[in-house]
Amino acid sequence: MLEKIHWLGHDAFRIDGPKVIYFDPWKLPPTSPRADLILISHDHYDHCSPEDVARIRGPQTVVVAPAPCAKRLGGKVRTVRAGDRLEVEGIAIEVVPAYNVNKTFHPRSPDNVGYIVTVEGTRIYHAGDTDYIPEMGTFRADIALLPVSGTYVMTAEEAVQAAAAMKPGLVIPMHYGTIVGDRSDAERFQKACPVPVRILEPE
């Protein structure tokens, strides 16, 4: 599954499974493949980008997003809140909380979310913009995509705590190299993390 996961910079990922799935597409190249499923975590501009969604959206593309994002994106959007479960194109989706505990950029709200999707039997967790939160101890994931930059999200050290609580088989660090943070945050996380870490190059 790892070879099917592409980091597109910041919090944006594409999964090339039986369906093409994007998380938080932002600053995508014009040649990006069309999406079957687009998942948006919250309504900040670097996660909910109408221009990028339009670039990869086709007539059959399903967009899943919290209500504040749906208003900006237009078209048909399946609105979700933290705690929801749904299935789209055979992909099981769990909508989980994402919020800050010691800062105010991402308040605890059902409209700030992460996702756990099951693709070909592999559970992939995209954390969205979040700190290390107590709920993470209940999340089950084979692969976790975790922010590590600090400032707006958890630091590398706090991400280590999150990984220890969840115990995924693999973690891919994100949320660095664009707005805040750099590769050294990912490397610091990798060195301290109790589970395997793969640092991807942005595509």
C-alpha positions as CSV (number, residue, x, y, z in Angstrom):
1,M,0.0,0.0,0.0
2,L,2.9,2.4,0.8
3,E,3.8,2.7,-2.9
4,K,0.3,3.9,-3.7
5,I,0.5,6.8,-1.2
6,H,1.7,10.1,-2.6
7,W,2.5,13.1,-0.5
8,L,1.7,16.3,-2.4
9,G,3.1,18.7,0.1
10,H,1.6,20.1,3.3
11,D,-1.4,18.0,4.3
12,A,-2.3,16.9,0.7
13,F,-2.1,13.3,-0.2
14,R,-3.2,11.1,-3.1
15,I,-3.9,7.4,-2.8
16,D,-3.8,5.4,-6.0
17,G,-5.9,2.4,-5.0
18,P,-8.9,0.9,-6.9
19,K,-10.2,4.5,-6.5
20,V,-8.1,7.7,-6.7
21,I,-8.5,9.4,-3.3
22,Y,-7.3,12.8,-2.3
23,F,-6.9,14.3,1.2
24,D,-6.9,18.1,1.5
25,P,-5.7,18.8,-2.1
26,W,-3.8,22.1,-2.3
27,K,-1.4,23.6,-4.8
28,L,-1.8,20.6,-7.1
29,P,-0.1,20.5,-10.5
30,P,-2.4,20.9,-13.6
31,T,-1.7,17.3,-14.6
32,S,-3.1,15.8,-11.4
33,P,-5.2,12.7,-12.0
34,R,-9.0,13.0,-11.7
35,A,-10.4,12.0,-8.3
36,D,-12.9,9.4,-7.4
37,L,-13.1,10.7,-3.8
38,I,-11.9,13.9,-2.2
39,L,-11.8,14.2,1.6
40,I,-11.5,17.7,3.2
41,S,-10.6,18.1,6.9
42,H,-11.7,21.7,7.6
43,D,-12.3,25.1,6.0
44,H,-8.9,26.7,6.2
45,Y,-7.6,27.8,2.8
46,D,-4.7,25.4,2.7
47,H,-7.0,22.4,3.2
48,C,-10.3,23.5,1.6
49,S,-9.2,24.9,-1.8
50,P,-12.1,25.3,-4.3
51,E,-9.5,25.8,-7.1
52,D,-7.7,22.6,-6.4
53,V,-10.9,20.6,-5.9
54,A,-12.2,21.9,-9.3
55,R,-9.0,20.8,-10.9
56,I,-9.5,17.1,-10.0
57,R,-13.3,17.0,-9.8
58,G,-15.2,15.1,-12.4
59,P,-18.9,14.4,-12.9
60,Q,-18.7,11.2,-10.8
61,T,-16.3,12.5,-8.1
62,V,-17.6,12.4,-4.6
63,V,-16.5,15.2,-2.3
64,V,-16.8,14.6,1.5
65,A,-16.3,17.6,3.8
66,P,-17.7,19.4,6.8
67,A,-20.6,21.8,6.2
68,P,-18.5,25.0,6.2
69,C,-16.3,23.6,3.4
70,A,-19.3,22.5,1.4
71,K,-20.5,26.1,1.1
72,R,-17.2,27.2,-0.4
73,L,-16.8,24.2,-2.7
74,G,-20.2,24.3,-4.4
75,G,-21.7,21.4,-6.3
76,K,-22.6,18.2,-4.6
77,V,-20.8,17.6,-1.4
78,R,-21.6,14.9,1.2
79,T,-21.4,16.8,4.5
80,V,-20.0,15.1,7.5
81,R,-19.2,15.8,11.2
82,A,-16.9,14.1,13.6
83,G,-18.3,10.8,14.7
84,D,-19.9,10.0,11.3
85,R,-19.3,6.7,9.4
86,L,-20.1,6.2,5.8
87,E,-19.2,4.3,2.7
88,V,-18.4,5.9,-0.7
89,E,-17.5,3.8,-3.8
90,G,-16.8,0.8,-1.6
91,I,-14.4,2.8,0.6
92,A,-15.3,2.8,4.3
93,I,-14.8,6.2,5.9
94,E,-14.7,7.0,9.6
95,V,-14.8,10.8,10.5
96,V,-12.8,11.5,13.6
97,P,-12.2,14.5,15.8
98,A,-9.3,16.9,15.1
99,Y,-8.6,19.9,17.3
100,N,-6.1,22.0,19.3
101,V,-5.7,21.5,23.0
102,N,-3.2,24.3,23.8
103,K,-3.9,26.8,21.1
104,T,-6.9,28.3,19.3
105,F,-6.3,27.8,15.6
106,H,-8.5,24.7,15.4
107,P,-11.1,24.7,18.2
108,R,-12.9,21.6,19.2
109,S,-15.8,21.4,16.7
110,P,-17.6,18.7,14.8
111,D,-16.6,20.6,11.7
112,N,-12.8,20.1,12.3
113,V,-12.1,16.4,11.4
114,G,-9.7,13.7,10.4
115,Y,-10.5,10.6,8.5
116,I,-9.8,6.9,8.7
117,V,-10.4,5.2,5.3
118,T,-10.1,1.5,4.5
119,V,-8.5,0.8,1.2
120,E,-7.9,-2.8,0.1
121,G,-8.0,-3.8,3.7
122,T,-5.6,-1.2,4.9
123,R,-6.8,1.4,7.4
124,I,-5.2,4.9,6.6
125,Y,-5.6,7.7,9.1
126,H,-5.3,11.3,7.9
127,A,-5.2,13.4,11.0
128,G,-6.1,16.8,9.5
129,D,-4.9,19.8,11.6
130,T,-4.8,18.6,15.2
131,D,-2.8,18.3,18.4
132,Y,-2.3,15.0,20.2
133,I,-5.8,14.4,21.5
134,P,-7.1,11.8,24.0
135,E,-9.3,10.2,21.3
136,M,-6.3,9.0,19.4
137,G,-5.9,6.2,21.9
138,T,-9.1,4.7,20.4
139,F,-8.1,5.1,16.7
140,R,-7.0,1.9,14.9
141,A,-4.9,2.5,11.8
142,D,-2.3,0.6,9.8
143,I,-0.8,3.8,8.4
144,A,-1.1,7.2,10.1
145,L,-0.5,10.5,8.4
146,L,0.5,12.9,11.2
147,P,1.3,16.6,11.4
148,V,4.7,17.3,13.0
149,S,5.4,21.0,12.6
150,G,4.0,22.6,15.7
151,T,2.6,26.2,15.7
152,Y,-0.8,25.3,14.3
153,V,-0.7,21.5,15.0
154,M,1.2,19.2,17.3
155,T,5.0,19.3,17.5
156,A,7.2,16.4,16.5
157,E,7.4,15.4,20.1
158,E,3.7,15.5,20.6
159,A,3.3,13.5,17.4
160,V,5.5,10.8,19.0
161,Q,3.0,10.6,21.8
162,A,0.2,10.3,19.3
163,A,2.0,7.4,17.5
164,A,2.7,5.7,20.8
165,A,-1.0,5.9,21.7
166,M,-2.3,4.6,18.4
167,K,0.5,2.1,17.5
168,P,0.0,2.1,13.7
169,G,2.2,-0.1,11.6
170,L,3.7,3.0,9.9
171,V,3.6,6.7,10.2
172,I,4.1,9.3,7.5
173,P,4.8,12.8,8.8
174,M,3.1,15.8,7.1
175,H,2.3,19.5,7.7
176,Y,5.8,20.9,7.2
177,G,7.9,22.4,4.4
178,T,5.3,24.9,3.1
179,I,3.7,27.3,5.7
180,V,5.5,26.2,8.8
181,G,8.1,23.6,9.8
182,D,10.7,21.9,7.7
183,R,12.2,18.5,7.1
184,S,14.1,18.6,10.4
185,D,10.8,18.3,12.2
186,A,10.1,15.1,10.3
187,E,13.5,13.8,11.0
188,R,13.3,14.6,14.7
189,F,9.9,12.8,14.8
190,Q,11.4,9.8,12.9
191,K,14.3,9.5,15.4
192,A,12.1,9.5,18.5
193,C,9.0,7.6,17.2
194,P,8.4,4.1,18.7
195,V,6.9,2.8,15.4
196,P,8.3,2.8,11.9
197,V,8.3,6.1,10.1
198,R,8.7,6.8,6.4
199,I,9.5,10.4,5.3
200,L,8.1,10.9,1.8
201,E,9.4,13.5,-0.7
202,P,6.7,15.9,-1.9
203,E,5.5,15.3,-5.4
